[in-house]
Amino acid sequence: MGLKKIKDQVKSIVEKTFKNPNELYKNSPPSSSSSQSFTMSSSSQPFLFPLTQSTVLPDPSSFFAPHLLSNPLPTNSFFQNFVLKNGDQPEFIHPYIIKSALSSLTLCYPSQSRNPAFNYQNFIADLTVSVLNNPNPNAPHVISSYDDLSVTLDLPSSNLRFFLVKGSPFITCSVMENVSVLISTIHAILECYPNGNRTKYTVKLNNGQTWVLYASSPIDLSHDESAIRTGVFSGIIRIACLPNSDQTCLDRFSSCYPVSGNVVFSQPFCLEYKWEKKGWGDLLMLAHPLHLQLLSAADCAVTVLEGFKYNSIDGELVGVVGDSWILKSDPVSVTWHSIKGVKEEACSEIIDALNKDVASLDSNGIATTSSYFYGKLIARAARLALIAEEVCHLDVIPAIRKFLKDTVEPWLEGTFEANGFFYESKWGGIVSKQGASDSGADFGFGVYNDHHFHIGHFLYAIAVLAKIDPIWGRKYRPQAYALMADFMNLSRRSNSKYARLRCFDLWKLHSWAGGLTEFADGRNQESTSEAVNAYYSAALMGLAYGDTHLVAIGSTLSALEIHAAQTWWHVKEGSTLYGEEFTKNNRVVGVLWSNKRDSSLWFAPPEWKECRLGIQVLPILPITELLFSDVQFVKQLVEWTLPALAREGVGEGWKGFVYTLEAIYDKVGALHKTRNLTGFDDGNSLSNLLWWIHSRDDEVGGCDRGNKFCWFRHYSH
């Protein structure tokens, strides 16, 4: 059967699934939303790992409204700082940094500081909104609602409610009872003057900023050098920093405000943003660079305002007018095996390596009890099975299958004494045995750090084992789907056991890994390649189980994660996104934070460039080719990294990842270097490196060599 025919058949199946997703859920109640939850077992009740009571998780009742506490709660959200410790660390809710403390909300339109090591946004208390005569000024804020694109933050003692919607140029405040609002600043107020009917005031500060305040009815303001006071008022107040000297755009759209925003997975490789709005007129929002790249104006009634822009660390935020957006990605190919195949003459070398790697598998010899390193080890073994399939060396598969059963089953059955997966209901999700009593164990897995990384490696091993042993796959399907749902649940239903898309930020279009830890710079993520692996592995699991909906969702999230990595982590020569100094000194970001771009890693200084490259490459998979589809950038990245390999003490495992990328444009040179390696990363092997190199093109070219993805074969062998 030709590739085009296969492509058309698979695309038809996947699109049909999106149009009628309930066909996949005949054994579970349908969702009220078009974004369906995943079936986790053949019964109506999903499988749960054994219950545990964590001793290290924070109490969510301090900040979430009581009616929200019975549902799973977000653990990697864009507003996470608002519900941790005192709730007073800022978060970047584009285009403003927002801080809530002492019954007040502080707004900052941030400037940036740039140097060769990092870029960051400066938080300064430009405006702070509170009320006069607050009877309880120390009362905490309350999160009264949240969704994919917004959070509603209440200051109960102030009778103020803020609709904080990602990408809104306005901060919208509902003054729920008659109070006098106080707006203070650390700057000096130079001017504060109204329009003719006192529903708009222009405020000029001595730092060069101009802010505009709009009210739903006439309002009286008075001011001194550092504060503005209103008369008694109830209604809507909207505040925006003027990005240029022209106020007409803000004036035109000031009367229509969003109060919430949700995202619908309407078809493969497509997201639809839908905002609930109030007031009258058209809705003005802001789009970051990746939004603009994916925005499909042909499919939705939007107008891009090229001249209306805010600055941010993520690039220029451009005005877009429209009640809903359609974002479309190029499709990603999810394949078990290499996209272009291995030439027959190369198979013997790979087979020799396979025999040695498989012979060294020893389930009794695994020393680690870490959920992360254990996951890497079993995923490494699973790679060997697929490589064996591709080079038609099936004799080793029984030994691999036995190893995978012996290592995976104890985690799924709860018989791995040193560690294991448990379910905790306070926030709603899976924690590890060690992490339930030690927040530092398993890299913070017990406080929801890195869940997609750890579980992604397990899902890869499970997907492969289910493929090569379908009977095993059927037996452990409930546990497999429970693991997947921990970070890929789409349900908004009240009876769901897991937060909706625990790690993936549907506005930024990539994952966060920080979990329930307060950070002054907001959320963060280090390894984009492991994030891609998580969603790719879920899609492979969908292939193994014949679940086309899971294939489609996993593929879609993989595609978006790849787009985001190429937009914000991959630093191309000549790019203007991060400024001249940072771009000159860096080809890849180490840790990307909401408010910072850092050249350091959690485990290595900036000078260890091989680690920075490697953590954005591992694990090496067929989809790695799409993540690094820009050959010109790959060459820049490798040439930037190679001098670091001369440093004393560089690990052989990290060298292997450098040679992985070098093989994309210099197959012969990379092969020679790889053959001389004396060690490999614990999630990698000589077999995997040889498979990768021998499945590269002899000459660079083809449709997958730009920043476009291609749809190749999308089926199991």
C-alpha positions as CSV (number, residue, x, y, z in Angstrom):
1,M,0.0,0.0,0.0
2,G,1.4,3.4,-0.9
3,L,2.3,6.0,1.7
4,K,-0.2,8.5,0.3
5,K,-3.0,6.0,0.6
6,I,-2.0,5.1,4.1
7,K,-1.8,8.7,5.0
8,D,-5.2,9.5,3.7
9,Q,-6.8,6.5,5.5
10,V,-5.2,7.4,8.9
11,K,-6.0,11.1,8.6
12,S,-9.6,10.1,7.8
13,I,-9.8,7.9,10.9
14,V,-8.3,10.5,13.2
15,E,-10.5,13.3,11.9
16,K,-13.6,11.1,12.2
17,T,-12.6,10.4,15.8
18,F,-12.4,14.2,16.6
19,K,-15.8,14.8,15.0
20,N,-17.5,12.0,16.9
21,P,-15.2,11.3,20.0
22,N,-18.0,9.6,21.9
23,E,-17.5,6.5,19.8
24,L,-14.4,5.9,21.9
25,Y,-16.2,6.1,25.2
26,K,-19.1,3.7,24.9
27,N,-18.2,2.3,28.3
28,S,-18.0,5.6,30.1
29,P,-20.3,8.5,30.4
30,P,-20.0,11.2,27.7
31,S,-18.4,14.5,28.6
32,S,-20.4,17.7,28.5
33,S,-17.5,19.2,26.7
34,S,-16.3,18.5,23.2
35,S,-12.9,17.8,24.7
36,Q,-13.3,14.3,25.9
37,S,-11.6,12.5,28.8
38,F,-9.7,9.3,28.1
39,T,-11.3,6.0,29.0
40,M,-9.1,4.3,31.6
41,S,-10.7,0.9,31.9
42,S,-13.6,-1.1,30.5
43,S,-15.7,-0.2,33.4
44,S,-17.3,3.2,34.2
45,Q,-14.9,3.7,37.1
46,P,-11.3,4.4,36.3
47,F,-8.4,2.5,37.8
48,L,-6.7,4.3,40.7
49,F,-3.3,3.5,42.2
50,P,-3.4,2.8,46.0
51,L,-4.4,5.8,48.0
52,T,-1.8,7.7,50.1
53,Q,-1.8,10.7,52.4
54,S,1.1,13.0,51.4
55,T,2.9,14.7,54.3
56,V,4.7,17.3,52.0
57,L,1.9,18.8,49.8
58,P,0.6,22.3,50.7
59,D,-3.0,22.8,51.7
60,P,-5.0,24.1,48.7
61,S,-7.9,25.3,50.9
62,S,-5.8,28.4,51.8
63,F,-6.5,30.1,48.5
64,F,-9.0,28.0,46.4
65,A,-12.7,28.7,46.9
66,P,-14.5,25.9,48.8
67,H,-16.6,24.8,45.8
68,L,-13.3,24.1,43.9
69,L,-11.7,21.8,46.5
70,S,-13.7,18.7,45.6
71,N,-12.2,18.7,42.1
72,P,-8.6,18.0,41.1
73,L,-6.6,21.2,41.2
74,P,-3.9,22.6,38.8
75,T,-0.3,21.9,39.8
76,N,1.6,23.6,37.0
77,S,-0.6,26.5,36.1
78,F,0.4,29.9,34.9
79,F,-1.1,31.3,38.2
80,Q,0.5,28.6,40.5
81,N,2.4,31.1,42.7
82,F,-1.0,32.6,43.7
83,V,-1.9,29.4,45.7
84,L,1.5,28.6,47.2
85,K,2.9,29.6,50.6
86,N,1.7,33.2,51.2
87,G,0.4,33.5,47.6
88,D,2.4,36.7,47.2
89,Q,4.9,35.8,44.5
90,P,4.2,37.4,41.1
91,E,3.2,35.6,37.9
92,F,3.5,36.7,34.3
93,I,0.0,37.0,32.9
94,H,0.8,38.5,29.5
95,P,1.5,41.3,29.1
96,Y,1.6,42.1,32.8
97,I,3.4,40.7,35.8
98,I,0.8,40.4,38.5
99,K,1.3,40.2,42.3
100,S,-1.4,39.7,44.9
101,A,-0.6,40.6,48.5
102,L,-2.3,42.2,51.5
103,S,-5.7,42.6,49.9
104,S,-4.2,44.4,46.9
105,L,-3.2,43.6,43.3
106,T,-0.1,45.0,41.8
107,L,0.4,45.5,38.1
108,C,3.7,45.7,36.3
109,Y,4.3,46.3,32.6
110,P,7.9,44.9,32.8
111,S,11.1,46.1,31.2
112,Q,13.8,43.6,30.4
113,S,17.4,43.2,31.6
114,R,19.6,41.3,29.2
115,N,23.2,40.0,29.4
116,P,25.1,37.0,28.0
117,A,24.0,34.6,30.7
118,F,20.3,35.4,31.1
119,N,17.4,37.6,30.2
120,Y,14.7,38.5,32.7
121,Q,11.8,40.8,33.2
122,N,12.0,43.3,36.0
123,F,9.0,43.4,38.5
124,I,8.3,46.9,39.7
125,A,5.1,47.9,41.4
126,D,3.9,50.2,38.7
127,L,0.3,50.3,40.0
128,T,-1.3,48.7,43.1
129,V,-5.0,48.4,43.3
130,S,-6.8,48.2,46.7
131,V,-9.6,50.0,48.6
132,L,-9.7,52.6,51.2
133,N,-10.8,51.7,54.7
134,N,-10.4,48.0,54.3
135,P,-11.7,46.3,57.5
136,N,-9.3,43.4,57.1
137,P,-6.3,44.4,55.0
138,N,-4.4,41.2,55.7
139,A,-7.1,38.9,54.4
140,P,-5.8,36.5,51.7
141,H,-7.1,36.5,48.1
142,V,-9.3,33.7,46.9
143,I,-9.3,31.9,43.5
144,S,-13.0,31.7,42.7
145,S,-12.6,30.1,39.3
146,Y,-10.1,29.2,36.6
147,D,-9.9,27.6,33.2
148,D,-7.5,27.1,30.3
149,L,-6.8,30.8,29.6
150,S,-7.8,32.7,32.8
151,V,-8.0,32.9,36.5
152,T,-10.5,34.9,38.6
153,L,-8.9,36.3,41.7
154,D,-11.1,37.8,44.5
155,L,-10.1,40.1,47.3
156,P,-13.1,39.4,49.6
157,S,-12.3,42.1,52.2
158,S,-12.0,44.7,49.4
159,N,-15.0,43.6,47.4
160,L,-12.8,43.5,44.3
161,R,-12.8,40.7,41.7
162,F,-10.1,40.6,39.0
163,F,-10.6,38.7,35.7
164,L,-7.0,37.8,34.8
165,V,-7.1,36.5,31.3
166,K,-3.9,35.6,29.5
167,G,-3.2,38.0,26.6
168,S,-5.6,40.7,27.6
169,P,-4.1,44.2,27.3
170,F,-6.5,45.3,30.1
171,I,-6.6,44.3,33.7
172,T,-10.4,44.1,34.4
173,C,-11.6,44.7,37.9
174,S,-15.2,44.2,39.1
175,V,-15.9,46.5,42.1
176,M,-18.8,44.4,43.6
177,E,-20.0,46.9,46.2
178,N,-19.8,50.6,46.8
179,V,-16.2,51.3,47.9
180,S,-13.5,53.8,47.3
181,V,-10.7,52.4,45.2
182,L,-7.1,53.3,45.9
183,I,-4.5,53.0,43.1
184,S,-0.9,53.7,44.3
185,T,2.4,53.7,42.6
186,I,6.1,53.7,43.5
187,H,6.6,56.3,40.7
188,A,5.5,59.9,40.7
189,I,2.2,60.8,39.1
190,L,2.8,63.6,36.7
191,E,-0.8,63.9,35.3
192,C,-4.2,62.3,35.8
193,Y,-6.9,63.8,33.7
194,P,-10.4,62.6,32.5
195,N,-12.3,62.6,29.3
196,G,-15.5,64.6,28.9
197,N,-17.8,62.2,30.7
198,R,-15.4,61.0,33.3
199,T,-15.4,57.3,32.2
200,K,-11.7,57.4,31.1
201,Y,-8.7,58.8,32.8
202,T,-5.2,59.1,31.5
203,V,-2.4,58.7,34.0
204,K,1.2,59.7,33.2
205,L,4.1,58.6,35.4
206,N,7.6,59.8,35.8
207,N,9.1,56.5,34.5
208,G,7.7,57.3,31.0
209,Q,4.7,55.1,31.3
210,T,1.1,56.1,30.5
211,W,-1.7,54.1,31.9
212,V,-5.3,54.5,30.9
213,L,-8.3,53.8,33.3
214,Y,-11.7,53.1,31.9
215,A,-14.9,52.9,34.1
216,S,-18.3,51.4,33.2
217,S,-20.0,54.6,34.6
218,P,-18.7,58.1,35.4
219,I,-16.2,58.1,38.2
220,D,-14.4,60.9,40.2
221,L,-10.7,60.6,40.8
222,S,-8.4,62.7,42.9
223,H,-4.7,62.2,43.2
224,D,-1.5,63.3,44.9
225,E,2.1,62.5,43.9
226,S,1.9,58.7,44.5
227,A,-1.8,57.6,44.7
228,I,-5.2,58.0,43.0
229,R,-8.4,57.7,44.9
230,T,-11.9,57.2,43.6
231,G,-15.2,58.3,45.0
232,V,-17.6,55.6,46.1
233,F,-18.0,53.3,43.1
234,S,-19.3,50.0,42.0
235,G,-19.0,48.6,38.5
236,I,-16.2,47.7,36.1
237,I,-12.8,49.3,36.0
238,R,-10.3,48.4,33.3
239,I,-6.7,49.4,33.4
240,A,-4.1,49.2,30.6
241,C,-0.6,50.5,30.0
242,L,-0.4,52.4,26.8
243,P,2.2,50.7,24.5
244,N,2.6,53.7,22.3
245,S,1.4,57.3,22.0
246,D,-2.0,56.4,20.4
247,Q,-4.9,55.7,22.7
248,T,-7.5,55.1,20.0
249,C,-7.0,51.3,19.9
250,L,-7.5,50.9,23.6
251,D,-10.5,53.3,23.5
252,R,-12.1,51.4,20.7
253,F,-12.0,48.0,22.6
254,S,-12.3,49.2,26.2
255,S,-16.0,48.2,26.5
256,C,-15.7,44.5,25.8
257,Y,-13.9,42.4,28.4
258,P,-13.2,38.6,28.7
259,V,-14.1,36.9,32.0
260,S,-12.9,33.4,31.0
261,G,-11.3,31.4,28.2
262,N,-11.3,27.8,27.2
263,V,-9.6,25.7,24.5
264,V,-11.3,23.1,22.4
265,F,-9.5,20.3,20.6
266,S,-11.8,20.4,17.6
267,Q,-9.7,18.4,15.1
268,P,-6.2,17.0,14.9
269,F,-3.4,19.6,15.0
270,C,-5.9,22.3,15.7
271,L,-6.9,24.3,18.8
272,E,-9.8,26.7,19.1
273,Y,-9.7,29.5,21.7
274,K,-13.1,30.6,23.0
275,W,-13.5,33.5,25.4
276,E,-16.6,34.4,27.4
277,K,-17.0,38.1,27.1
278,K,-19.1,40.8,28.6
279,G,-19.9,44.4,27.7
280,W,-20.3,45.4,24.1
281,G,-18.2,45.6,21.0
282,D,-15.4,43.4,19.7
283,L,-12.8,41.6,21.9
284,L,-9.2,42.7,21.7
285,M,-6.5,40.2,22.8
286,L,-2.8,39.8,22.3
287,A,-1.0,37.0,20.4
288,H,2.6,35.9,21.0
289,P,4.9,35.0,18.1
290,L,3.9,31.3,18.0
291,H,0.2,32.2,18.0
292,L,0.8,34.4,15.0
293,Q,2.6,31.6,13.2
294,L,-0.3,29.2,13.8
295,L,-3.3,31.5,13.6
296,S,-5.5,30.5,10.8
297,A,-7.3,33.6,9.7
298,A,-9.1,31.7,7.0
299,D,-10.9,29.6,9.6
300,C,-12.0,32.3,12.1
301,A,-13.1,35.9,11.9
302,V,-10.1,37.7,13.4
303,T,-8.2,40.8,12.5
304,V,-4.5,41.2,13.3
305,L,-3.5,44.7,14.4
306,E,0.1,44.8,13.2
307,G,0.7,48.2,14.7
308,F,-0.6,47.4,18.2
309,K,2.2,45.7,20.1
310,Y,3.4,45.1,23.7
311,N,6.9,44.0,24.5
312,S,7.5,40.8,26.4
313,I,10.3,38.3,27.1
314,D,8.4,35.9,24.8
315,G,8.6,38.4,21.9
316,E,6.2,41.0,20.7
317,L,2.6,40.6,21.7
318,V,0.4,41.7,18.8
319,G,-3.2,42.7,18.9
320,V,-5.9,40.4,17.5
321,V,-9.6,41.2,17.4
322,G,-12.0,38.4,17.5
323,D,-14.1,36.3,20.0
324,S,-12.4,33.0,19.0
325,W,-9.2,31.9,17.4
326,I,-8.3,28.8,15.4
327,L,-4.6,27.7,15.7
328,K,-3.4,25.1,13.3
329,S,-0.1,23.2,13.4
330,D,1.6,21.2,10.7
331,P,1.0,17.6,11.4
332,V,3.5,15.5,13.2
333,S,4.3,11.9,12.2
334,V,4.1,9.5,15.1
335,T,5.9,6.3,14.1
336,W,7.3,3.3,15.9
337,H,10.3,3.2,13.6
338,S,12.6,5.6,11.8
339,I,10.9,7.8,9.2
340,K,13.1,6.9,6.3
341,G,14.4,3.4,7.4
342,V,17.8,1.8,7.8
343,K,19.7,0.7,4.8
344,E,20.3,-3.1,4.6
345,E,24.1,-2.8,4.6
346,A,24.0,-1.0,7.9
347,C,21.9,-3.6,9.7
348,S,24.8,-6.0,10.7
349,E,26.5,-3.3,12.8
350,I,23.3,-2.5,14.5
351,I,22.5,-6.2,15.1
352,D,26.0,-6.7,16.7
353,A,25.3,-3.8,19.1
354,L,21.8,-5.1,19.8
355,N,23.1,-8.5,20.8
356,K,25.5,-7.0,23.3
357,D,22.9,-4.4,24.7
358,V,20.2,-7.1,25.1
359,A,22.6,-9.5,26.7
360,S,23.4,-6.9,29.4
361,L,19.8,-6.4,30.4
362,D,19.4,-7.6,34.0
363,S,16.2,-6.7,35.9
364,N,17.8,-7.8,39.2
365,G,20.8,-5.6,38.7
366,I,19.0,-2.2,38.6
367,A,20.3,-0.1,41.4
368,T,18.2,3.0,41.1
369,T,14.8,3.3,42.8
370,S,14.2,6.8,41.3
371,S,11.0,7.0,39.2
372,Y,13.0,9.2,36.8
373,F,16.1,7.1,36.3
374,Y,14.1,3.9,36.5
375,G,11.8,5.2,33.7
376,K,14.8,6.0,31.5
377,L,16.2,2.5,32.0
378,I,13.0,0.7,30.9
379,A,12.5,3.1,28.0
380,R,16.0,2.4,26.9
381,A,15.2,-1.3,26.8
382,A,12.0,-0.7,24.9
383,R,13.9,1.2,22.2
384,L,16.0,-2.0,21.7
385,A,12.8,-3.9,20.8
386,L,11.7,-1.4,18.2
387,I,15.2,-1.2,16.7
388,A,15.3,-5.0,16.5
389,E,12.0,-4.9,14.6
390,E,13.3,-2.4,12.2
391,V,16.5,-4.4,11.4
392,C,14.5,-7.7,11.4
393,H,16.5,-9.2,14.2
394,L,13.5,-10.6,16.1
395,D,15.5,-13.2,18.0
396,V,16.3,-10.7,20.8
397,I,12.7,-9.6,21.4
398,P,11.7,-12.4,23.8
399,A,14.6,-11.4,26.2
400,I,13.6,-7.7,25.9
401,R,9.9,-8.6,26.6
402,K,10.9,-10.5,29.7
403,F,13.0,-7.7,31.0
404,L,10.2,-5.1,30.4
405,K,7.7,-7.3,32.2
406,D,10.0,-7.9,35.1
407,T,10.7,-4.2,35.5
408,V,7.4,-2.6,34.6
409,E,4.9,-4.8,36.3
410,P,6.1,-4.1,39.9
411,W,5.4,-0.4,39.4
412,L,1.9,-1.1,38.0
413,E,1.0,-3.8,40.6
414,G,2.4,-1.9,43.6
415,T,5.0,-4.6,44.4
416,F,8.1,-2.6,43.9
417,E,9.0,-2.2,47.6
418,A,11.4,0.7,47.4
419,N,9.1,3.0,45.5
420,G,5.9,3.0,43.5
421,F,2.9,5.0,42.2
422,F,0.2,6.1,44.6
423,Y,-2.9,8.4,44.2
424,E,-3.4,11.4,46.5
425,S,-6.7,13.2,46.6
426,K,-5.7,16.6,48.1
427,W,-4.7,18.0,44.7
428,G,-5.7,14.9,42.7
429,G,-3.0,13.0,41.0
430,I,-0.2,10.4,41.2
431,V,2.7,10.7,43.5
432,S,5.6,8.3,44.2
433,K,6.0,6.4,47.5
434,Q,9.2,8.2,48.2
435,G,7.8,11.6,47.1
436,A,4.8,11.3,49.4
437,S,7.0,11.9,52.4
438,D,10.0,13.7,50.9
439,S,9.5,16.7,48.7
440,G,13.0,16.4,47.3
441,A,12.7,12.7,46.4
442,D,12.3,11.7,42.7
443,F,13.2,15.3,41.7
444,G,10.1,16.6,43.4
445,F,7.7,14.1,41.8
446,G,5.7,14.0,45.1
447,V,5.0,17.8,44.7
448,Y,4.1,17.4,41.0
449,N,7.4,18.4,39.5
450,D,8.4,16.8,36.2
451,H,5.4,14.5,36.0
452,H,5.3,14.4,32.2
453,F,9.1,13.6,32.1
454,H,8.9,10.6,34.5
455,I,5.6,9.2,33.4
456,G,6.6,9.8,29.7
457,H,9.5,7.3,30.0
458,F,7.2,4.7,31.6
459,L,4.5,5.2,28.9
460,Y,7.1,4.6,26.2
461,A,8.1,1.3,27.8
462,I,4.4,0.4,28.3
463,A,3.5,1.3,24.7
464,V,6.2,-0.9,23.3
465,L,5.4,-3.8,25.6
466,A,1.7,-3.6,24.7
467,K,2.7,-3.6,21.0
468,I,4.9,-6.7,21.2
469,D,2.7,-8.5,23.8
470,P,-1.0,-7.5,23.2
471,I,-2.2,-9.9,25.9
472,W,0.0,-8.1,28.4
473,G,-1.2,-4.8,27.1
474,R,-4.9,-5.7,27.7
475,K,-4.2,-6.9,31.2
476,Y,-2.4,-3.6,32.2
477,R,-4.4,-1.2,30.1
478,P,-6.2,0.3,33.2
479,Q,-2.9,1.1,34.9
480,A,-1.4,2.4,31.6
481,Y,-4.3,4.8,31.1
482,A,-4.2,6.0,34.7
483,L,-0.6,7.0,34.3
484,M,-1.3,8.8,31.0
485,A,-4.4,10.6,32.5
486,D,-2.3,12.0,35.3
487,F,-0.8,14.6,32.9
488,M,-3.0,14.2,29.8
489,N,-6.5,14.2,31.1
490,L,-8.8,16.5,29.0
491,S,-11.9,16.2,31.1
492,R,-13.5,19.2,32.8
493,R,-16.1,16.9,34.6
494,S,-16.4,17.2,38.3
495,N,-15.9,13.4,38.8
496,S,-12.5,13.5,37.1
497,K,-9.6,12.2,39.1
498,Y,-6.9,14.3,37.5
499,A,-6.3,17.9,36.7
500,R,-6.9,19.0,33.1
501,L,-3.6,18.8,31.1
502,R,-1.5,19.0,34.2
503,C,1.7,20.3,32.6
504,F,0.6,21.8,29.3
505,D,0.0,25.5,29.1
506,L,-2.7,26.0,26.4
507,W,-1.8,29.7,26.0
508,K,2.0,29.4,25.8
509,L,1.6,26.1,23.9
510,H,4.3,24.2,25.8
511,S,4.6,22.4,29.2
512,W,5.8,23.5,32.6
513,A,7.6,21.3,35.0
514,G,7.8,23.2,38.3
515,G,5.0,21.6,40.3
516,L,3.9,23.0,43.7
517,T,7.0,24.9,44.4
518,E,7.0,28.7,44.7
519,F,9.4,30.4,42.3
520,A,10.0,34.2,42.0
521,D,10.4,33.8,38.3
522,G,7.2,31.7,37.8
523,R,6.9,28.3,36.2
524,N,9.9,26.7,34.4
525,Q,10.8,23.9,32.1
526,E,14.3,22.6,31.2
527,S,14.0,19.6,28.8
528,T,11.7,20.2,25.8
529,S,12.7,16.9,24.3
530,E,11.5,14.9,27.3
531,A,8.2,16.9,27.1
532,V,7.9,15.9,23.5
533,N,8.6,12.3,24.5
534,A,5.7,12.4,27.0
535,Y,3.1,13.2,24.4
536,Y,4.7,11.2,21.7
537,S,4.8,8.1,24.0
538,A,1.1,8.7,24.8
539,A,0.4,8.7,21.1
540,L,2.4,5.5,20.7
541,M,0.3,4.0,23.4
542,G,-2.7,5.0,21.4
543,L,-1.3,3.1,18.4
544,A,-0.7,0.0,20.6
545,Y,-4.3,0.1,21.9
546,G,-6.0,1.2,18.7
547,D,-7.1,4.4,20.4
548,T,-7.2,6.9,17.5
549,H,-8.3,9.8,19.8
550,L,-5.2,9.3,22.0
551,V,-3.0,9.1,18.9
552,A,-4.5,12.4,17.7
553,I,-4.2,14.3,21.1
554,G,-0.7,13.0,21.7
555,S,0.4,13.9,18.2
556,T,-1.2,17.4,18.5
557,L,0.5,18.2,21.8
558,S,3.8,16.8,20.5
559,A,3.5,19.1,17.5
560,L,2.8,22.2,19.7
561,E,5.7,21.3,22.1
562,I,8.0,21.0,19.1
563,H,6.9,24.4,17.7
564,A,7.4,26.0,21.1
565,A,10.9,24.5,21.5
566,Q,11.9,25.8,18.1
567,T,10.4,29.2,19.0
568,W,11.7,29.8,22.5
569,W,14.4,27.3,23.4
570,H,16.4,27.1,20.1
571,V,18.4,30.3,19.7
572,K,19.3,30.8,16.1
573,E,22.2,33.0,15.0
574,G,20.9,36.5,14.1
575,S,17.6,36.0,16.1
576,T,16.4,39.3,17.7
577,L,14.1,37.6,20.2
578,Y,16.5,37.6,23.2
579,G,18.8,40.5,22.3
580,E,22.3,40.6,20.8
581,E,24.3,39.6,23.9
582,F,22.4,36.5,24.8
583,T,22.0,35.4,21.2
584,K,25.7,35.7,20.5
585,N,26.6,33.6,23.5
586,N,23.9,30.9,23.4
587,R,22.4,28.5,20.9
588,V,20.0,27.0,23.3
589,V,18.2,28.1,26.5
590,G,19.1,26.1,29.6
591,V,16.0,26.6,31.8
592,L,13.1,28.7,30.4
593,W,11.1,30.4,33.1
594,S,7.9,32.5,32.8
595,N,10.0,35.6,33.5
596,K,13.5,34.5,32.7
597,R,15.7,32.8,30.1
598,D,18.6,31.1,31.8
599,S,21.8,29.7,30.3
600,S,22.3,27.5,33.4
601,L,20.8,24.1,34.0
602,W,19.4,22.8,37.2
603,F,22.4,20.5,37.3
604,A,25.1,22.2,35.3
605,P,26.7,25.7,34.7
606,P,26.4,27.5,31.4
607,E,29.9,26.4,30.3
608,W,28.8,22.7,30.1
609,K,27.3,23.2,26.7
610,E,27.2,19.5,26.0
611,C,24.7,19.1,28.8
612,R,22.6,22.0,27.6
613,L,22.4,20.4,24.1
614,G,21.9,16.9,25.5
615,I,19.0,17.8,27.8
616,Q,17.2,19.2,24.8
617,V,17.8,16.0,22.7
618,L,17.3,13.0,25.0
619,P,15.7,10.5,24.5
620,I,16.7,9.8,20.9
621,L,13.6,8.8,19.0
622,P,12.0,8.9,15.6
623,I,10.3,12.2,16.5
624,T,13.7,13.7,17.3
625,E,14.1,14.3,13.6
626,L,11.1,16.6,13.6
627,L,12.2,18.5,16.8
628,F,15.5,19.2,15.0
629,S,14.2,19.6,11.5
630,D,16.1,22.9,10.8
631,V,19.5,21.6,9.6
632,Q,21.1,25.1,9.5
633,F,20.3,25.6,13.2
634,V,21.4,22.1,14.1
635,K,24.8,22.8,12.5
636,Q,25.0,26.1,14.5
637,L,24.1,24.3,17.7
638,V,26.7,21.5,17.2
639,E,29.5,23.9,16.3
640,W,28.7,26.0,19.3
641,T,28.9,22.9,21.5
642,L,31.9,21.0,20.1
643,P,34.6,23.1,21.8
644,A,33.1,22.2,25.2
645,L,33.9,18.5,24.6
646,A,37.6,19.3,25.1
647,R,37.0,20.1,28.7
648,E,38.3,17.6,31.2
649,G,35.7,15.4,32.7
650,V,33.0,15.6,29.9
651,G,30.8,12.5,30.2
652,E,30.7,10.1,27.3
653,G,27.0,10.0,27.5
654,W,26.7,13.7,26.8
655,K,29.0,13.4,23.8
656,G,26.6,10.9,22.3
657,F,23.9,13.5,22.1
658,V,26.2,15.9,20.4
659,Y,27.1,13.3,17.8
660,T,23.4,12.5,17.4
661,L,22.8,16.0,16.0
662,E,26.0,16.1,14.1
663,A,24.8,13.0,12.2
664,I,22.0,15.1,10.7
665,Y,24.5,16.9,8.5
666,D,27.7,14.8,8.8
667,K,26.7,11.2,9.0
668,V,30.2,9.8,8.3
669,G,31.9,12.0,10.9
670,A,29.4,11.3,13.6
671,L,29.5,7.6,13.0
672,H,33.3,7.6,13.4
673,K,33.0,9.5,16.7
674,T,30.2,7.3,18.0
675,R,32.1,4.1,17.4
676,N,34.8,5.5,19.7
677,L,32.5,6.2,22.6
678,T,33.2,4.2,25.8
679,G,30.0,4.9,27.6
680,F,26.4,6.0,27.1
681,D,23.7,7.9,28.9
682,D,21.5,5.7,31.1
683,G,18.6,6.2,28.8
684,N,20.7,5.6,25.6
685,S,22.7,2.8,24.0
686,L,25.1,2.1,21.2
687,S,22.3,0.3,19.4
688,N,20.2,3.4,19.6
689,L,22.9,5.7,18.4
690,L,23.8,3.4,15.5
691,W,20.2,3.1,14.5
692,W,19.9,6.9,14.5
693,I,23.0,7.5,12.5
694,H,22.2,4.8,9.9
695,S,18.7,6.2,9.5
696,R,19.9,9.6,8.5
697,D,20.1,10.8,4.9
698,D,23.4,10.5,3.2
699,E,22.8,14.0,1.8
700,V,20.8,16.6,3.6
701,G,17.6,17.5,1.9
702,G,13.9,16.6,1.8
703,C,10.7,18.2,3.0
704,D,11.4,17.6,6.7
705,R,14.5,19.9,6.6
706,G,12.8,23.1,7.4
707,N,10.6,24.1,10.2
708,K,7.7,22.2,8.6
709,F,6.6,18.8,9.7
710,C,5.6,16.0,7.3
711,W,3.0,13.3,7.5
712,F,4.8,10.0,6.9
713,R,3.5,6.6,7.8
714,H,1.3,6.6,10.9
715,Y,0.7,3.0,11.6
716,S,2.1,0.1,13.5
717,H,4.1,-2.7,12.0
